[in-house]
């Protein structure tokens, strides 16, 4: 998944390609809508605002 901003495209179900899903609690929303960015690491980590689980964990560019 690319973390850089790109134009949102609607999928067949109305969601955009920038929608993230938390497999732990089922929370879903746009990448820039409430996900917690953990800036304290050398990796890009996005945490679920619902349960705090890590949804994205990758090296920073």
FIKOLZA-1660 file (N, C-alpha, C; in steps of 0.1 Angstrom, whole numbers, plus 5000, padded with zeros to 4 digits):
% residues 61
   i   px   py   pz ch aa at
   1 5008 4988 5000  A  X  N
   1 5000 5000 5000  A  X CA
   1 5009 5012 5000  A  X  C
   2 5006 5022 4992  A  X  N
   2 5013 5035 4991  A  X CA
   2 5007 5044 5001  A  X  C
   3 5015 5051 5010  A  X  N
   3 5011 5060 5020  A  X CA
   3 5010 5074 5015  A  X  C
   4 5016 5077 5004  A  X  N
   4 5015 5091 4999  A  X CA
   4 5001 5094 4994  A  X  C
   5 4998 5107 4995  A  X  N
   5 4985 5111 4991  A  X CA
   5 4983 5109 4976  A  X  C
   6 4972 5104 4972  A  X  N
   6 4969 5103 4958  A  X CA
   6 4954 5105 4956  A  X  C
   7 4950 5108 4944  A  X  N
   7 4935 5111 4942  A  X CA
   7 4927 5098 4946  A  X  C
   8 4917 5101 4954  A  X  N
   8 4908 5090 4958  A  X CA
   8 4900 5085 4947  A  X  C
   9 4899 5072 4946  A  X  N
   9 4890 5065 4936  A  X CA
   9 4880 5057 4942  A  X  C
  10 4868 5057 4938  A  X  N
  10 4857 5050 4944  A  X CA
  10 4858 5035 4939  A  X  C
  11 4856 5026 4948  A  X  N
  11 4855 5012 4945  A  X CA
  11 4840 5009 4942  A  X  C
  12 4838 4997 4938  A  X  N
  12 4824 4993 4935  A  X CA
  12 4814 4994 4947  A  X  C
  13 4819 4993 4959  A  X  N
  13 4810 4994 4971  A  X CA
  13 4810 5008 4976  A  X  C
  14 4816 5018 4969  A  X  N
  14 4816 5032 4973  A  X CA
  14 4827 5036 4982  A  X  C
  15 4835 5027 4986  A  X  N
  15 4847 5030 4994  A  X CA
  15 4858 5035 4985  A  X  C
  16 4867 5043 4990  A  X  N
  16 4879 5048 4982  A  X CA
  16 4890 5038 4984  A  X  C
  17 4900 5039 4976  A  X  N
  17 4912 5031 4977  A  X CA
  17 4920 5034 4989  A  X  C
  18 4918 5046 4995  A  X  N
  18 4925 5050 5007  A  X CA
  18 4918 5046 5020  A  X  C
  19 4909 5037 5019  A  X  N
  19 4902 5033 5031  A  X CA
  19 4911 5022 5038  A  X  C
  20 4913 5024 5051  A  X  N
  20 4921 5014 5059  A  X CA
  20 4911 5006 5067  A  X  C
  21 4914 4993 5070  A  X  N
  21 4906 4984 5078  A  X CA
  21 4914 4979 5089  A  X  C
  22 4909 4978 5101  A  X  N
  22 4915 4972 5112  A  X CA
  22 4910 4958 5113  A  X  C
  23 4919 4948 5112  A  X  N
  23 4914 4934 5113  A  X CA
  23 4911 4930 5127  A  X  C
  24 4915 4937 5137  A  X  N
  24 4912 4934 5151  A  X CA
  24 4898 4937 5155  A  X  C
  25 4895 4950 5152  A  X  N
  25 4882 4955 5157  A  X CA
  25 4872 4958 5146  A  X  C
  26 4876 4958 5133  A  X  N
  26 4867 4961 5122  A  X CA
  26 4865 4976 5119  A  X  C
  27 4873 4985 5126  A  X  N
  27 4872 4999 5123  A  X CA
  27 4876 5001 5108  A  X  C
  28 4869 5010 5101  A  X  N
  28 4874 5014 5088  A  X CA
  28 4871 5029 5086  A  X  C
  29 4880 5035 5079  A  X  N
  29 4879 5049 5076  A  X CA
  29 4890 5053 5066  A  X  C
  30 4889 5065 5060  A  X  N
  30 4900 5070 5051  A  X CA
  30 4913 5071 5059  A  X  C
  31 4924 5069 5052  A  X  N
  31 4937 5069 5057  A  X CA
  31 4940 5082 5065  A  X  C
  32 4934 5093 5061  A  X  N
  32 4937 5106 5068  A  X CA
  32 4925 5110 5077  A  X  C
  33 4917 5100 5081  A  X  N
  33 4906 5103 5090  A  X CA
  33 4906 5096 5103  A  X  C
  34 4915 5101 5112  A  X  N
  34 4915 5095 5126  A  X CA
  34 4925 5085 5129  A  X  C
  35 4932 5079 5120  A  X  N
  35 4942 5069 5123  A  X CA
  35 4953 5076 5130  A  X  C
  36 4959 5070 5140  A  X  N
  36 4970 5076 5148  A  X CA
  36 4983 5073 5142  A  X  C
  37 4990 5084 5139  A  X  N
  37 5004 5083 5133  A  X CA
  37 5014 5083 5144  A  X  C
  38 5021 5072 5146  A  X  N
  38 5031 5070 5156  A  X CA
  38 5044 5076 5151  A  X  C
  39 5047 5089 5155  A  X  N
  39 5059 5096 5150  A  X CA
  39 5071 5092 5158  A  X  C
  40 5070 5085 5169  A  X  N
  40 5081 5082 5178  A  X CA
  40 5090 5071 5173  A  X  C
  41 5088 5066 5161  A  X  N
  41 5096 5055 5156  A  X CA
  41 5103 5058 5143  A  X  C
  42 5113 5050 5139  A  X  N
  42 5119 5052 5126  A  X CA
  42 5111 5046 5115  A  X  C
  43 5100 5040 5118  A  X  N
  43 5091 5034 5108  A  X CA
  43 5078 5041 5108  A  X  C
  44 5071 5040 5096  A  X  N
  44 5058 5046 5095  A  X CA
  44 5048 5037 5101  A  X  C
  45 5042 5041 5112  A  X  N
  45 5032 5032 5119  A  X CA
  45 5019 5040 5120  A  X  C
  46 5008 5034 5115  A  X  N
  46 4995 5039 5118  A  X CA
  46 4987 5030 5127  A  X  C
  47 4982 5036 5138  A  X  N
  47 4975 5028 5148  A  X CA
  47 4960 5030 5146  A  X  C
  48 4952 5020 5149  A  X  N
  48 4937 5021 5149  A  X CA
  48 4932 5029 5160  A  X  C
  49 4924 5039 5157  A  X  N
  49 4918 5048 5168  A  X CA
  49 4908 5040 5176  A  X  C
  50 4903 5029 5172  A  X  N
  50 4893 5021 5179  A  X CA
  50 4900 5012 5190  A  X  C
  51 4910 5005 5186  A  X  N
  51 4916 4995 5196  A  X CA
  51 4931 4997 5198  A  X  C
  52 4938 5006 5190  A  X  N
  52 4952 5009 5192  A  X CA
  52 4961 4999 5185  A  X  C
  53 4956 4989 5178  A  X  N
  53 4965 4980 5171  A  X CA
  53 4972 4986 5159  A  X  C
  54 4984 4981 5156  A  X  N
  54 4991 4986 5144  A  X CA
  54 4985 4981 5131  A  X  C
  55 4981 4990 5122  A  X  N
  55 4975 4986 5110  A  X CA
  55 4985 4988 5098  A  X  C
  56 4994 4997 5099  A  X  N
  56 5005 4999 5089  A  X CA
  56 5018 5000 5097  A  X  C
  57 5028 4993 5092  A  X  N
  57 5041 4993 5098  A  X CA
  57 5051 4991 5087  A  X  C
  58 5058 5001 5083  A  X  N
  58 5067 5000 5072  A  X CA
  58 5078 5010 5074  A  X  C
  59 5090 5008 5068  A  X  N
  59 5101 5018 5069  A  X CA
  59 5097 5031 5063  A  X  C
  60 5102 5042 5069  A  X  N
  60 5100 5055 5064  A  X CA
  60 5109 5057 5052  A  X  C
  61 5104 5065 5042  A  X  N
  61 5113 5067 5030  A  X CA
  61 5125 5075 5033  A  X  C
% end
